[in-house]
Amino acid sequence: MYLVDTNLILEVLLRQAKAEEVKRFLEHASSEQLFLTEFSLYSLGILLIRRNLHDIFLRAVEDLLFTGGMTLLRLVPADLADITRRSKQFGLDFDDAYQYVAADKHNLVIVSFDADFDRTERGRKQPHEVLA
């Protein structure tokens, strides 16, 4: 069971260097194994719409959630204390602490290119490591 970090989705949508690796990972895992936080979804919306990529955002929502069947996770206000605690504990920004708490709460492996997760107890895997 994998928590897909925002940077993986952006890698594909913006056709960056590791896009093919991410695509292989997403195709390898069944939709029941893939989770995306609501925070990541909104972050994608903010970044893509800021770049005037409205259609790409809507297509991503369709591909990830409706067609792809990825499960959307949300944290509740009671989780904010844990987010701030993990932020302090591991030196994480809010967005990374949010992802960490979501993964911890649902016992998911964080799949990310963000090395900040390497400082945490859960760590992270990159897509090629999951595929190996």
N, C-alpha and C positions, 0 to 999 in steps of 0.2 A: 504494500500500500504506500503510495507516494504523494507527497505534497509538491506540486509543481510550482516553482517560484516564478515570479513575474518575469525575471530576466530570460527564462527559457522561451516564453511565449513571444517576447519582443525579439529575440534572436531570429525566430521564424518569420514573424510579421515584417520585420525590417530587413530581411534577407542578409543577415550578418554572417560572419565567418563560420560559426558553428551550427548554422541552421539545419544542415543535413543530419548532423548528429542528434539534434533535438527531434527532428522528424522521425528518425529511426526509433528513438526511445518512445515517443508517443504512439507509434505504430506497434511497437513490441508489447507494450503494456495494454491490458484490457481496460476498457472504460471504467469498470468497477474498481480498478486499482488506482485511479487518478483523481486527485482532489485539488481544487483551486480555492483560495480564500476569496471572500467577497472583497476584501481589501485589495487583493491583486487585480481583480476584475475592474474595480474603480480606478486603480492606478493605471491600468491599460487605457481606460477611457480618457483619463486626464492627459496622458502622454500622447495618445494618438489624435485626439481631437485638437490638442494644442498645435499639432503638426498639420492640421487640416486633413486628417486621414479618417474622416467620419465613416466612410464605407468600409474601410479595413476593420475598424472597430466592430461595426455591426456584423461583418462576416466572421470575425473572430468569435464573437458571442455565439453565433449560430453554429460554427464549426466545433467549438469547445464544449458548449453546454447542451445544445439541442440535438445536433447530429452526433457529436462525439460522445455525449453521455457522461462527461466529467461531472463529478459531484462538487457542488459549491458549498463551502464551509463558511460559517460566520461565528465570530466570537461575540459574547454578550458583555454588557457593561461590567458585570462582576469579574470578568477576565482582565480588566484594565490594571488592576493591582499586580497581577502576575506579569503582565507585559512590562510594567515599569520595573518590577523586581528583576526580571530576566535582562532587561536593558542595562541596568546597573551591574548585575552579576557578570555579564559577558561583554560589556562595552558595545552593545548593539544600538543602532538607530531604531526608531519606533517601528518602521516597516519590517525590519528583520526580526525584532522582538515579537511582533504580531505573528509573523510566519512561524517563529520558533514555538510560541505558545500554542498555536493551532496544531502544529505537528505533535507537540508533546501531549496535548489534550486528547488527540485522536490516535496516538501511537503510530505516526506516519514517518517515513523516511523523507527528509528534505532533499529534493533534487534541485540543484542550483549551481550556477557558475560563481556565486558570491562567496569568496573565501572567508568572509566574516563569520560564517557558521562554523568554520573550523575551530574557532575558540570555544565552542559550546560543547556540552556533554553529548548532545545528539549528533553533532557533526553534520556532514552533508555528503551526498554523492553527486558526481557529475553524470550526465546521461551515459557516457561511454562506460562508466563503472557499473551502472545498472545492467547495461547490455552484455558486459563481460561474463 
